[in-house]
Amino acid sequence: MCRNIKTLFNYEPPATEEEIVASARQYVRKVSGFSKPSQANEAAFETAVSQVAEITKQLLEDLVTKAPAHDRQVEAIRAKERAATRYGR
């Protein structure tokens, strides 16, 4: 599950709210062991996603670096090349 969590810091353009929430959801899925919680656990699950997303957003705002920002399109191309090499596609 956590393989799908992408690095969000130091990219141009910066991470969107949707990307932050998607990463938070993947984290909560991994920690809870639920890909989709039951109705009894749905409220707690969604609360956790919301809280993790807020903390992640704050973290991204507070982090600093001197390194140049990565380009999302270049990184996506590199990821596809690695996948092609790894899986022979």
C-alpha positions in Angstrom: 0.0 0.0 0.0 2.6 2.6 1.0 4.4 2.3 -2.3 1.8 4.7 -3.6 2.8 7.5 -1.2 4.8 10.0 -3.2 7.4 12.4 -2.0 5.6 15.8 -1.7 8.4 18.1 -0.6 10.6 20.2 -2.9 8.7 19.9 -6.1 7.6 22.5 -8.6 4.7 23.1 -8.7 4.1 22.4 -5.0 2.0 19.5 -3.8 -1.7 20.1 -4.2 -4.3 19.6 -1.5 -5.5 16.5 -3.4 -2.0 15.0 -3.4 -1.6 15.6 0.3 -5.0 14.0 1.1 -4.2 11.0 -1.1 -0.9 10.5 0.7 -2.6 10.8 4.1 -5.3 8.3 3.0 -2.6 5.8 1.9 -0.8 6.2 5.3 -4.0 5.7 7.3 -4.8 2.6 5.1 -1.4 1.1 5.9 -1.5 1.8 9.6 -5.1 0.6 10.1 -4.9 -2.3 7.7 -8.1 -1.2 6.0 -8.3 -0.3 2.4 -11.9 0.6 3.0 -13.1 0.8 6.6 -16.4 -0.7 7.8 -19.3 1.7 8.6 -18.4 1.4 12.3 -14.9 2.6 11.6 -15.5 5.0 8.8 -15.8 8.2 11.0 -12.5 7.4 12.8 -10.8 6.6 9.5 -11.9 9.8 7.9 -10.9 11.8 11.0 -7.5 10.3 10.9 -7.1 11.1 7.2 -8.1 14.7 7.8 -5.7 15.1 10.8 -2.8 13.4 8.9 -3.4 15.7 5.9 -3.4 18.8 8.1 -0.2 17.8 9.8 1.4 16.9 6.4 0.4 20.3 5.0 2.0 22.0 8.0 5.1 20.0 7.7 5.5 20.8 4.0 5.1 24.5 4.8 7.7 24.4 7.6 10.4 22.4 5.8 13.3 24.3 4.2 16.0 23.3 1.7 18.7 24.8 -0.4 18.4 22.2 -3.1 16.7 23.1 -6.3 13.1 22.0 -6.7 12.4 18.8 -8.6 10.3 18.9 -11.8 7.3 16.6 -11.5 7.2 15.8 -15.2 10.9 14.8 -15.3 10.4 12.6 -12.2 7.4 10.9 -13.7 9.4 10.1 -16.8 12.2 8.6 -14.7 9.7 6.6 -12.7 8.2 5.1 -15.9 11.7 4.3 -17.2 12.5 2.5 -13.9 9.3 0.6 -14.1 10.0 -0.4 -17.7 13.4 -1.7 -16.7 12.1 -3.5 -13.6 9.0 -5.1 -15.2 10.2 -5.4 -18.8 7.4 -3.2 -20.2 
